[in-house]
Amino acid sequence: MGNKFQIDRRQLVKLGFSAGVLASLPYAGISLADDESDELLQFVSDSDSPIENSQTGTLSQREFQTLFTLCEYVNDVWQFDANLTQYGKLLRADLELKTTRRPSYLVEYRNALELIELVARNTDSVEQAWPTLLFSDVAAANFGATRLGRARRFVFSEIIAHQIPISGAFRSFGLVNYRGFFGGPYASPVSYRRGAI
C-alpha cells in the first residue's frame, strides 16, 4: 500500500478552503516521472472554455468509476464520513448533464481519464496516482494550458467542488449551512443548518 498524503482540515479552513486550494496545494517531493511529464505537460489550449465543446456523449460506467476514485480518495485522505454510494448517483447524473449538453466537457473528461491511466501505470492502483495528479509541483510557463493543468482545472477541482457540499463532507469541517446556500428546508434532518458546530 502506498503512502497517503494527509491535509489538516483546519489548515484548509484557514486558507479559505476552496476547490482551487485543493487542486493547487503543492506537496514537497511530489514530482512527475520523466516518462510521464512530456505527455502530461503537452500544450492543449489556453482557452477558458472546454475544448471541442460541441462534441457530446456520455461517459461509460468504467470511465465514470475511474473519475469516481477521486471522490473515494478525497473521502479517505481528508477523513470525511460522507455516504459515497448515494453521492455517486448524484455525481453521475450531473456529469452526464455536463457531457450531453453544450458546452460539453466530454473531451476534457476523456483527456483527464487518459492522464489518470498514464500515471496509474507507474503505481499499484488508480488511488495511488492521485497525489501526483493533484499535487505535483510543475514548473511550466503556461501550465494552465497543458493537459494536466486543464485536467486539474476543468475536471479534478470541479469534481472536488461538487463533492464537498453535496456528499455531506461539508459537515466534516464542522461548518453549518445558512439560508439560501445548500440549506434545504429548515425542518429537514439532513440540512446543514441543523448540524452542530
C-alpha positions in Angstrom: 0.0 0.0 0.0 1.4 3.4 -0.9 1.8 6.4 1.3 -1.1 8.7 1.8 -0.7 12.4 1.9 -3.0 14.0 4.5 -4.1 17.5 4.8 -5.2 19.0 8.1 -8.8 20.2 7.6 -8.2 23.2 9.9 -5.4 24.4 7.7 -7.8 24.3 4.7 -10.3 26.3 6.5 -7.7 28.9 7.5 -6.6 29.1 3.8 -10.2 30.0 2.8 -11.0 26.5 1.7 -11.9 26.3 -2.0 -11.6 23.8 -4.8 -8.7 25.9 -6.2 -6.9 25.5 -2.9 -7.4 21.7 -3.0 -6.3 21.4 -6.6 -3.2 23.5 -6.3 -1.7 22.8 -2.9 1.9 21.7 -3.5 3.4 18.8 -1.7 7.2 18.8 -1.3 8.7 15.9 -3.0 6.0 15.0 -5.5 7.2 15.4 -9.0 6.3 14.0 -12.4 8.2 11.0 -13.7 10.3 11.8 -16.7 8.3 9.3 -18.9 5.1 11.0 -17.9 6.0 14.7 -18.0 6.0 15.1 -21.8 2.5 13.7 -22.1 1.1 15.5 -19.0 2.6 18.8 -19.9 1.7 18.8 -23.6 0.1 22.1 -24.7 -3.7 21.8 -25.4 -5.3 25.2 -25.3 -5.3 28.4 -23.3 -9.0 28.9 -23.8 -11.2 29.4 -20.7 -13.8 27.2 -22.3 -13.8 23.4 -22.7 -12.1 22.3 -25.9 -14.3 20.8 -28.6 -17.3 21.7 -26.5 -19.7 20.8 -29.3 -18.8 17.1 -29.0 -21.4 15.5 -26.8 -21.9 12.0 -25.4 -21.8 10.0 -22.2 -19.1 8.5 -20.1 -19.1 4.7 -19.9 -19.5 3.1 -16.5 -15.8 2.3 -16.4 -14.9 5.9 -17.3 -17.2 7.2 -14.5 -15.8 4.7 -12.0 -12.3 5.9 -12.8 -13.2 9.5 -12.2 -15.2 8.5 -9.1 -12.0 7.1 -7.5 -11.1 10.8 -6.9 -14.1 11.1 -4.6 -13.0 8.0 -2.8 -9.5 9.3 -2.5 -10.7 12.7 -1.1 -13.2 11.0 1.3 -10.4 8.7 2.6 -7.5 11.1 2.8 -9.4 14.0 4.2 -11.2 11.6 6.6 -14.7 12.6 5.6 -17.6 10.3 6.6 -19.8 11.0 3.6 -22.0 8.3 2.1 -20.5 7.9 -1.3 -23.0 5.3 -2.5 -25.8 7.9 -2.6 -23.5 10.7 -3.7 -22.2 8.6 -6.7 -25.7 8.6 -8.2 -25.9 12.4 -8.0 -22.4 12.9 -9.4 -23.1 10.5 -12.3 -26.3 12.4 -13.2 -24.5 15.8 -13.0 -21.5 14.6 -15.1 -24.0 13.4 -17.7 -25.5 16.8 -17.9 -22.1 18.3 -18.5 -21.3 15.8 -21.3 -24.6 15.6 -23.1 -25.3 19.4 -23.4 -23.3 22.2 -25.0 -20.9 23.4 -24.0 -19.8 19.8 -23.3 -17.0 18.8 -21.0 -16.7 15.3 -22.6 -13.3 15.9 -24.3 -11.9 17.4 -21.0 -13.1 14.3 -19.1 -11.6 11.9 -21.6 -8.3 13.9 -21.5 -8.3 13.6 -17.7 -9.1 9.8 -18.0 -6.1 9.3 -20.3 -3.8 11.1 -17.8 -5.2 9.0 -14.8 -4.4 5.8 -16.7 -0.9 7.1 -17.7 0.1 7.9 -14.1 -1.6 4.8 -12.7 0.6 2.6 -14.9 3.6 3.6 -12.7 1.7 2.8 -9.4 -0.2 -0.1 -7.9 -3.6 1.5 -8.3 -5.5 4.5 -9.6 -5.8 5.7 -6.0 -2.0 6.0 -5.8 -1.9 8.1 -8.9 -4.0 10.9 -7.3 -1.2 12.6 -5.3 0.8 13.0 -8.5 -2.1 14.2 -10.5 -3.3 16.7 -7.9 -0.2 17.9 -6.1 2.9 17.5 -8.3 4.9 20.7 -8.4 5.2 21.6 -12.0 7.4 24.3 -13.5 5.8 25.1 -16.8 5.5 28.5 -18.2 1.9 28.1 -19.3 0.8 25.2 -17.0 -2.9 26.0 -17.2 -2.9 25.3 -21.0 -1.3 21.8 -20.6 -3.2 18.5 -20.4 -2.6 18.2 -16.7 -3.3 21.9 -16.0 -6.6 21.7 -17.8 -7.5 18.3 -16.1 -6.9 19.9 -12.7 -9.0 23.0 -13.5 -11.9 21.5 -15.6 -12.2 18.1 -14.1 -10.4 17.4 -10.8 -11.1 20.6 -9.0 -14.7 20.7 -10.3 -15.4 17.2 -9.0 -14.0 18.1 -5.6 -16.0 21.3 -5.5 -19.1 19.3 -6.3 -18.3 16.6 -3.8 -17.7 18.6 -0.7 -21.1 20.3 -0.3 -23.3 17.7 -1.9 -21.9 14.4 -0.4 -22.2 15.7 3.1 -18.4 16.1 3.5 -19.1 19.8 4.1 -20.2 18.9 7.6 -16.9 17.2 8.4 -15.4 20.6 8.6 -17.8 21.5 11.4 -19.5 24.0 9.2 -23.1 24.9 9.3 -25.1 26.0 6.3 -27.2 29.1 6.3 -30.3 30.3 4.4 -30.1 30.2 0.7 -27.0 28.1 0.2 -27.4 24.3 0.0 -29.5 24.5 3.1 -32.7 22.7 2.2 -35.8 23.2 4.3 -35.5 24.2 7.9 -37.3 21.0 9.1 -35.1 18.7 7.1 -33.0 16.4 9.4 -30.1 16.5 6.8 -30.0 20.3 6.5 -26.5 21.7 7.3 -28.1 24.4 9.3 -29.2 21.8 11.8 -25.7 20.4 12.3 -23.7 21.2 15.4 -20.6 23.3 15.1 
